[in-house]
Amino acid sequence: MVPAELADELFDKLTVYYADDDNVTVIVDRRRGERRGRGARNGGDPSREHVRTVRDRRRRSGGDRLPFPRIDGSV
């Protein structure tokens, strides 16, 4: 991936350099900015901050657990 600022200088050179390698495709990064925080999850309203909710979905234990046996065999 070539940054947009260097595309004029590097794109053609890198395309020629990697022409024989089928595993490489030279592309220009055209992103303008960071996507996080632009309102994608807050309904498009930049004034409304998204608060992430973390949930623990593991089952809670219903009571006392049995102790693990000691290595020497005693409880």
DOPA-815109 format. One line per field, with one value per atom (N, C-alpha, C, CB): residue number from 1; residue in one letter; atom name; x, y, z. Coordinates in nm, 2 decimals, padded with zeros to 4 digits, m for minus. Each point is the difference from the previous one (the first is absolute). Glycine has a CB too. Layout:
<sites>
num: NUM:...
residu: a:...
atome: CA:...
px: X:...
py: Y:...
pz: Z:...
</sites>
This chain:
<sites>
num: 1:1:1:1:2:2:2:2:3:3:3:3:4:4:4:4:5:5:5:5:6:6:6:6:7:7:7:7:8:8:8:8:9:9:9:9:10:10:10:10:11:11:11:11:12:12:12:12:13:13:13:13:14:14:14:14:15:15:15:15:16:16:16:16:17:17:17:17:18:18:18:18:19:19:19:19:20:20:20:20:21:21:21:21:22:22:22:22:23:23:23:23:24:24:24:24:25:25:25:25:26:26:26:26:27:27:27:27:28:28:28:28:29:29:29:29:30:30:30:30:31:31:31:31:32:32:32:32:33:33:33:33:34:34:34:34:35:35:35:35:36:36:36:36:37:37:37:37:38:38:38:38:39:39:39:39:40:40:40:40:41:41:41:41:42:42:42:42:43:43:43:43:44:44:44:44:45:45:45:45:46:46:46:46:47:47:47:47:48:48:48:48:49:49:49:49:50:50:50:50:51:51:51:51:52:52:52:52:53:53:53:53:54:54:54:54:55:55:55:55:56:56:56:56:57:57:57:57:58:58:58:58:59:59:59:59:60:60:60:60:61:61:61:61:62:62:62:62:63:63:63:63:64:64:64:64:65:65:65:65:66:66:66:66:67:67:67:67:68:68:68:68:69:69:69:69:70:70:70:70:71:71:71:71:72:72:72:72:73:73:73:73:74:74:74:74:75:75:75:75
residu: m:m:m:m:v:v:v:v:p:p:p:p:a:a:a:a:e:e:e:e:l:l:l:l:a:a:a:a:d:d:d:d:e:e:e:e:l:l:l:l:f:f:f:f:d:d:d:d:k:k:k:k:l:l:l:l:t:t:t:t:v:v:v:v:y:y:y:y:y:y:y:y:a:a:a:a:d:d:d:d:d:d:d:d:d:d:d:d:n:n:n:n:v:v:v:v:t:t:t:t:v:v:v:v:i:i:i:i:v:v:v:v:d:d:d:d:r:r:r:r:r:r:r:r:r:r:r:r:g:g:g:g:e:e:e:e:r:r:r:r:r:r:r:r:g:g:g:g:r:r:r:r:g:g:g:g:a:a:a:a:r:r:r:r:n:n:n:n:g:g:g:g:g:g:g:g:d:d:d:d:p:p:p:p:s:s:s:s:r:r:r:r:e:e:e:e:h:h:h:h:v:v:v:v:r:r:r:r:t:t:t:t:v:v:v:v:r:r:r:r:d:d:d:d:r:r:r:r:r:r:r:r:r:r:r:r:r:r:r:r:s:s:s:s:g:g:g:g:g:g:g:g:d:d:d:d:r:r:r:r:l:l:l:l:p:p:p:p:f:f:f:f:p:p:p:p:r:r:r:r:i:i:i:i:d:d:d:d:g:g:g:g:s:s:s:s:v:v:v:v
atome: N:CA:C:CB:N:CA:C:CB:N:CA:C:CB:N:CA:C:CB:N:CA:C:CB:N:CA:C:CB:N:CA:C:CB:N:CA:C:CB:N:CA:C:CB:N:CA:C:CB:N:CA:C:CB:N:CA:C:CB:N:CA:C:CB:N:CA:C:CB:N:CA:C:CB:N:CA:C:CB:N:CA:C:CB:N:CA:C:CB:N:CA:C:CB:N:CA:C:CB:N:CA:C:CB:N:CA:C:CB:N:CA:C:CB:N:CA:C:CB:N:CA:C:CB:N:CA:C:CB:N:CA:C:CB:N:CA:C:CB:N:CA:C:CB:N:CA:C:CB:N:CA:C:CB:N:CA:C:CB:N:CA:C:CB:N:CA:C:CB:N:CA:C:CB:N:CA:C:CB:N:CA:C:CB:N:CA:C:CB:N:CA:C:CB:N:CA:C:CB:N:CA:C:CB:N:CA:C:CB:N:CA:C:CB:N:CA:C:CB:N:CA:C:CB:N:CA:C:CB:N:CA:C:CB:N:CA:C:CB:N:CA:C:CB:N:CA:C:CB:N:CA:C:CB:N:CA:C:CB:N:CA:C:CB:N:CA:C:CB:N:CA:C:CB:N:CA:C:CB:N:CA:C:CB:N:CA:C:CB:N:CA:C:CB:N:CA:C:CB:N:CA:C:CB:N:CA:C:CB:N:CA:C:CB:N:CA:C:CB:N:CA:C:CB:N:CA:C:CB:N:CA:C:CB:N:CA:C:CB:N:CA:C:CB:N:CA:C:CB:N:CA:C:CB:N:CA:C:CB:N:CA:C:CB:N:CA:C:CB:N:CA:C:CB
px: 00.08:m00.08:00.09:m00.19:00.17:00.07:m00.08:00.12:m00.06:m00.07:m00.03:00.11:m00.23:m00.04:00.10:m00.23:00.30:00.10:00.12:m00.07:00.10:00.12:m00.04:00.12:m00.25:m00.05:00.07:m00.22:00.23:00.06:00.15:m00.15:00.22:00.14:00.02:00.05:m00.13:00.03:m00.09:00.07:m00.19:m00.10:00.06:m00.19:00.23:00.06:00.12:m00.09:00.18:00.12:m00.03:00.12:m00.21:m00.04:m00.08:00.00:m00.08:m00.07:00.09:m00.19:00.29:00.10:00.08:00.02:00.02:00.09:m00.07:00.11:m00.24:m00.08:m00.08:m00.01:00.04:m00.08:00.00:00.05:00.06:00.01:m00.05:00.20:m00.24:m00.05:m00.15:00.22:m00.28:m00.15:m00.06:00.02:00.06:m00.05:00.00:00.08:m00.04:00.01:m00.08:00.23:m00.31:m00.08:00.03:m00.18:00.23:00.03:m00.12:00.24:m00.28:m00.12:00.03:m00.15:00.07:00.02:m00.11:00.09:m00.04:m00.09:m00.07:00.15:m00.28:m00.08:m00.09:00.00:00.02:m00.07:00.03:m00.01:m00.08:00.02:00.02:m00.14:00.09:00.02:m00.04:m00.05:00.05:m00.04:m00.15:00.20:m00.25:m00.14:m00.06:00.03:00.05:m00.05:m00.04:00.14:m00.26:m00.04:m00.07:00.18:m00.21:m00.07:m00.15:00.20:m00.25:m00.14:m00.06:m00.01:00.09:m00.05:m00.09:00.20:m00.17:m00.09:m00.09:00.18:m00.17:m00.09:m00.11:00.20:m00.24:m00.11:00.04:m00.15:00.27:00.05:00.00:m00.10:00.07:00.01:00.13:m00.25:00.34:00.13:00.00:00.09:m00.20:m00.01:m00.03:m00.07:00.01:m00.03:00.11:m00.25:00.32:00.11:m00.05:00.14:m00.08:m00.03:00.07:m00.04:m00.03:00.06:m00.01:m00.06:00.17:00.00:m00.04:00.18:m00.27:m00.05:00.07:m00.22:00.29:00.07:m00.09:00.23:m00.26:m00.08:00.08:m00.21:00.19:00.06:m00.11:00.17:m00.16:m00.11:00.03:m00.04:00.15:00.03:m00.10:00.24:m00.28:m00.10:00.06:m00.10:00.02:00.04:m00.02:m00.07:00.16:m00.01:m00.11:00.25:m00.32:m00.12:00.02:m00.11:00.23:00.03:00.14:m00.23:00.26:00.14:00.05:m00.05:00.18:00.07:00.08:00.01:00.01:00.08:00.15:m00.17:00.24:00.14:00.08:m00.02:00.13:00.08:00.08:00.02:00.00:00.08:00.15:m00.16:00.23:00.14:00.08:m00.03:00.15:00.08:00.04:00.09:m00.07:00.04:m00.12:00.18:m00.30:m00.11:m00.10:00.14:m00.09:m00.09:m00.09:00.18:m00.29:m00.11:00.02:m00.16
py: m00.12:00.12:00.12:m00.12:00.21:00.12:00.12:m00.10:00.18:00.12:00.09:m00.02:00.09:00.09:00.10:m00.04:00.09:00.11:m00.05:00.10:m00.23:m00.05:m00.08:m00.01:00.01:m00.08:00.04:m00.02:00.15:00.05:m00.05:00.20:m00.21:m00.03:m00.16:00.22:m00.29:m00.14:m00.10:00.07:m00.04:m00.10:m00.07:00.14:m00.07:m00.06:m00.08:00.19:m00.14:m00.08:m00.13:00.22:m00.21:m00.13:m00.09:00.13:m00.08:m00.09:m00.08:00.16:m00.09:m00.07:m00.10:00.21:m00.17:m00.08:m00.13:00.20:m00.19:m00.12:m00.06:00.09:m00.06:m00.05:m00.15:00.21:m00.28:m00.14:m00.08:00.04:00.03:m00.06:00.00:00.06:m00.18:00.00:00.02:m00.15:00.14:00.02:00.15:m00.23:00.32:00.14:00.08:m00.03:00.12:00.10:00.13:m00.16:00.25:00.14:00.08:m00.02:00.08:00.09:00.13:m00.20:00.30:00.13:00.02:00.10:m00.06:00.03:00.13:m00.13:00.12:00.12:00.05:m00.08:00.01:00.05:00.14:m00.24:00.31:00.14:00.03:00.06:m00.15:00.01:m00.12:00.24:m00.23:m00.11:m00.02:00.04:m00.16:m00.03:00.00:m00.12:00.08:m00.01:00.14:m00.20:00.20:00.13:00.09:m00.03:m00.01:00.09:m00.01:m00.01:m00.07:m00.01:m00.13:00.24:m00.33:m00.12:m00.08:m00.01:00.01:m00.08:00.09:m00.17:00.30:00.08:00.07:00.04:m00.11:00.05:00.12:m00.08:00.11:00.11:00.13:m00.12:00.12:00.12:00.01:00.00:00.09:00.01:00.05:00.04:00.03:00.05:m00.11:00.22:m00.33:m00.11:m00.10:00.03:m00.04:m00.09:m00.14:00.18:m00.28:m00.14:m00.05:m00.03:m00.04:m00.06:m00.15:00.19:m00.26:m00.14:m00.08:00.03:m00.13:m00.08:m00.13:00.12:m00.16:m00.13:m00.10:00.11:m00.22:m00.10:m00.13:00.10:m00.16:m00.13:m00.10:00.10:m00.18:m00.10:m00.14:00.13:m00.14:m00.13:m00.03:00.03:m00.15:m00.04:00.02:m00.17:00.23:00.02:m00.13:00.24:m00.26:m00.12:00.01:m00.03:m00.09:00.00:m00.02:m00.09:00.06:m00.02:m00.02:m00.09:00.02:m00.03:m00.10:00.04:m00.03:m00.09:m00.10:00.17:m00.29:m00.09:00.04:m00.18:00.17:00.03:m00.09:00.10:m00.05:m00.09:m00.08:00.17:m00.30:m00.09:00.05:m00.19:00.17:00.04:m00.11:00.13:m00.10:m00.09:m00.12:00.19:m00.17:m00.10:m00.10:00.15:m00.12:m00.09:00.05:m00.18:00.27:00.05:00.10:m00.05:00.07:00.10:00.13:m00.18
pz: 00.00:00.00:00.00:00.12:m00.22:m00.01:00.05:m00.20:00.29:00.05:m00.12:00.23:m00.22:m00.11:m00.03:00.06:00.05:m00.02:m00.08:00.21:m00.21:m00.08:m00.12:00.22:m00.26:m00.11:m00.13:00.12:m00.15:m00.12:m00.01:00.00:00.11:00.00:00.00:00.11:m00.04:00.03:m00.08:00.22:m00.25:m00.06:m00.12:00.09:m00.19:m00.12:00.03:m00.14:00.22:00.03:00.07:00.02:00.08:00.07:m00.08:00.21:m00.30:m00.09:m00.09:00.00:m00.06:m00.08:00.08:m00.15:00.27:00.09:00.04:00.09:m00.07:00.04:m00.11:00.23:m00.35:m00.12:m00.01:m00.12:00.16:m00.02:00.13:m00.15:00.25:00.12:00.01:00.12:m00.14:m00.01:00.14:m00.19:00.30:00.13:00.05:00.05:m00.14:00.04:m00.10:00.10:m00.04:m00.08:00.06:m00.07:m00.01:00.05:m00.01:m00.07:00.18:00.00:00.07:00.01:m00.04:00.06:00.11:m00.21:00.33:00.11:m00.02:00.16:m00.18:m00.03:00.12:m00.24:00.36:00.11:00.04:00.08:m00.03:00.03:00.15:m00.20:00.28:00.14:00.08:m00.03:00.16:00.09:m00.01:00.15:m00.16:00.00:00.14:m00.22:00.31:00.14:00.05:00.04:00.03:00.06:m00.09:00.15:m00.28:m00.09:00.00:m00.14:00.24:00.01:m00.07:00.01:m00.04:m00.07:00.10:m00.14:00.27:00.09:00.09:00.00:m00.02:00.08:m00.08:00.15:m00.25:m00.08:m00.09:00.17:m00.19:m00.09:00.08:m00.19:00.32:00.07:00.08:00.03:m00.08:00.06:00.14:m00.22:00.26:00.14:00.10:m00.09:00.04:00.09:00.00:m00.05:00.16:00.02:00.02:00.09:m00.16:00.02:00.12:m00.25:00.34:00.11:m00.02:00.16:m00.15:m00.03:00.13:m00.17:00.15:00.11:m00.01:00.01:00.10:00.00:00.08:m00.02:m00.04:00.07:00.02:m00.09:00.20:00.03:m00.01:00.16:m00.27:m00.03:00.06:m00.21:00.29:00.06:00.11:m00.05:00.06:00.10:00.14:m00.16:00.25:00.13:00.08:m00.01:00.11:00.08:00.09:m00.01:00.03:00.09:00.14:m00.19:00.23:00.14:00.03:00.03:00.08:00.04:m00.10:00.24:m00.26:m00.09:00.09:m00.19:00.14:00.07:m00.01:m00.05:00.16:m00.01:m00.09:00.23:m00.29:m00.08:00.10:m00.19:00.16:00.08:00.00:m00.03:00.14:00.01:m00.07:00.21:m00.26:m00.07:00.09:m00.14:00.27:00.09:00.04:00.09:m00.14:00.02:00.11:m00.08:00.17:00.11:m00.06:00.17:m00.09:m00.04:00.07:m00.05
</sites>
